[in-house]
Amino acid sequence: MATTSTQDTAPAEQAQGQFNNGTRVPHGGFGKTLGIFWKMLFHKPRNTRPVGQIPVQPLTREQLLAAPDHSVFRLGHSTVLLKMRGKFWLTDPVFAERASPFSWAGPKRFHQPPISLAALPPLEAVILSHNHYDHLDRKAVTQLADKTRYFLAPLGVGDTLVKWGVDAGKVRQLDWWEGADVEGIRFVATPAQHFSGRGLFDSNQTLWCSWVMIDAARRIFFSGDTGYFDGFKRIGEQYGPFDLTLMETGAYNVDWPHVHMQPEQTLQAHIDLKGRWLLPIHNGTFDLAFHAWHEPFDRIMALAWEHNVSITTPAMGQPFSLNQPERGHAWWLEVETAQAQAHVSN
C-alpha cells in the first residue's frame, strides 16, 4: 500500500509538539472548560437522553456478506460500515458502553450496536479520524486487530494503535492531503477543524482529519469531527462531487462553535463538498451536549427539505445503498413521541 501526497496542498502545522488547525481556533481557557464540565454534571436537561427505545435493526455476518457493493450501515454515533469491492471498511469503531476512559462513568450508549465485534466479517481497513473516546475505542481496536488488514489513521494516532498491540505493519499514518491506495480504493486524509487528546497532558499531540474515499466512479466523504471552515470548499473543488457525505450533525453548542458544526453549517459543508446524498452522523448514540437528543435530526431534516438537499436517515443497522438510494424514515419521531408522553405523565 503506497502513500502519496497531493500536489499544491499544505500539510498539518505543528508547533512545540502540538498540531494546529489551518486557522486559529480560540480556546476558552480553564475556567470556561471547568464551567462546561460543571454544567454537564449538574445541569443537564432531561431531554438529552431518549425515554423510548432507539430502534436497531440487528445485523448478521451472513447478511453483510450477501449485501451488494456500496452498501452503508450505521452502527452508532460515527461508526459506519461500508462495503466496497466485496470488502468491508469501518470508520471510527466505538462499541464500548461508555464514550469515556472509565467503565463506570461518562456518556452511556442509548442503544447496543446492531452487530457485535465478534460477528463482524474480516475488515479490509479501519479508518480513524482522531483519538477522542467517542471515536477511538481501545477495546474495539484490540479486538479488531486480528481481523483487520490495515488501520488508516492521522499522524500520531497510529503510534497509539501500535502501543495497544496492533501490528505496526498494518498501520498507515497520514498527514493532511496524503493518500493511500488499498485494494484499488483511494483514501485521502483531508483537513478538519478540531482538536485531539485522551488525557490531561496530551492535548493536540496527535492529528485529526476527515477522509475522502474514491472507488472508481463512487466518491464518499467522512467528516470525522469538525467545525465549519473553508477547507470544505477546497476538498469539494479537488475531489467532489461526492455521492455520499457522512457528516457530523450533533454534539454542537454555542460554547464550542469552532470544533463542532451547527446543523446549518453541516448543510453548508455538504453543499461546499458538492455532495449528492447527506447522511447525518455523530448523533443518536451518546449524550455529549445540552441539546435534545433528537434535535440534530429535526433541524437537519428541516434544512435539507428547505434547500432541496437529498438526505437519508437510516435507523441503526438499516442498510443504505448508493446504487438505489432512499431517504429512510424519521424513526426518531416515534421515540420522541414516547418521550413527550412520558414527560406529560410525569
Buried (B, 14 or more C-beta within 10 A) or exposed (E): EEBEBBEEBEBBEBEEEBBBBBEEBEEEEEEEEEEBEEEBEEEEEEBBBBBBEBBBBEBEBEBBEEBEBBBBBBBBBBBBBBBBBEBBBBBBBBBBEBBBEEEEEBBBBBBBBBBEBEBBBEBBBBBBBBBBBBBBBBBBBBBBBEBBBBBBBBBBBBBBBBEEEBEEEBBBBBBBBBBBEBBEBBBBBBBBBBBBBBEEEBBBBBBBBBBBBBBEEBBBBBBBBBBBBEBBBBBBEBBBEBBBBBBBBBBBBEEBBBBBBBBBBBBBBBBBBBBBBBBBBBBBBBBBBBBBBBBBBBBBBEBBEEEEBBBBBBBBBBBBBBEEBEBBBEBBEBBBEBBEEEEEEE
